[in-house]
Amino acid sequence: MSQAIEAAAAIPEMTAGKRIPLPTGKREPLKVSVYERMAKAGAELVPIFPYDDAGAMVPCGALMYGEPGKDHGHFFHANSVSEVTVIFGANDAMLQTGQIMALQKFHGVNSFLRDQENPEAFVLVTVTQLQSEEAGQKEAMVAKCQSCKKEMLRHEYDAGPEGAPDFDPTRFGKADDVYRQFSTMVGSHEFAAIRNSAAGRTCRNCGHVNTEFPADPWGWGRVVEQTRVANAAYHALHKTAQEEG
Ligand SMILES: [Zn+2]
């Protein structure tokens, strides 16, 4: 017997008990073009596949570009689960096309454009996180003071995904949602609202009143609302079908 055949024959014993389980049918394989999806996306960090349950890899798209007068602001993101960024295209940016990066558990977030007012500057990236299958998935959005640079706001939340022991179906949306809110999207939207309140803008260390965080370029509120309305529309049709049927 050749060495290759011997090696192949040995594999079943070597890998017994280590087989990748068969698909459960829960997450139907889908193919998405990130460029097509992001051309029509309404927010930054929008999941490009409909799966975010425990154990799922969740690639989220972000597309940012320069415009005269534009400012994306700056914040920090802490995540208990791993994040990997792939740069699908960039120009006049601090990220390079084709680059892949594993992110720190606590990392700064901004537009990553060298000049936010240059219409030719852009980035199109995915940030992929692996959903925890155990309790304890957490995230935090953090603001630092524009004057003293110290942490002045930390919006921390449990982000246990569906299927994890600490999943709370009413934390980010409604229990009967068919199209789930994405925890990071809701958490970011909440962060922006707190950050732009009178208390959230005032530094607890030095008293400096910070300028408002520019939430518009990120689009979080819009997609949170669209998700709420899409669920309401789904239920409206089913209710009508039952009444008419
Ligand atoms: Zn301060």
Residues whose N, C-alpha, C, O or C-beta is under 5 A from the ligand:
A	BS01	ZN	C145 S147 C148 K149 C203 N205 C206 G207 H208
